[in-house]
């Protein structure tokens, strides 16, 4: 598993926590930060998945 996938998943999770507490306390800035972290995490996770699939193709050969 690529490091980007791990970091992306962690960032997505922390974003969800931030968004939750932003909603809970009525803090729109914290809520927006949480949504941004989730988006960044999803992108980073997708990049890691792409790297993994490219590595798998290289292992299989032509």
N, C-alpha and C positions, 0 to 999 in steps of 0.2 A: 504494500500500500504506500502510495506516495505521501510525503510529508505535507504537501499542500492539501491533500484530502483531510488529514488529521487536523491541521490548523484551521481549515475552512469549517469543519464541523464544530470545532471549539468556538470559533468566532460566531457561528450561527446560534449556538446555544447561549453564549453570553449575550448576544443581541436580544434573544427572546426574554432573558431574565431582565435586561435593561428595559425593554418595552413593557414588560409586566409591571415593574416597579414604577415606571413612568405613568402608566395608567392608574395604578393604585394610589399614587400620591398626587396625581393631576399635574405632573411635570411634563409639559409638551416637548421640552428640549431633550430630556432623557428618553422619552418615547421615540422621538425622531432619530436619536443616536442609535437606539436599539434596532430600529428598522434599517438604518444604513449598515450597521454591523451584520445584520442578517443577510442583506443583499451582497455585501463583500464576501461573507462566508460562503454563500451559494456559488458565487463566481469562482472563488479560490478552490472550492470543492470540485467544481466542473473542470477546472484546469488540471487538477490532480488526477481526475478520472481520465482525461484525455491523455495525460502522460502515461498513466497505467496501461491504457489500451495500446498506445504506441510501443511501449516496452514489450507487451505481450506479442504484438506483431513481429517485433525484431527477434524474439525468442523462437517463434515458429518458423521463421525463415521465409524464403520466396516460394 
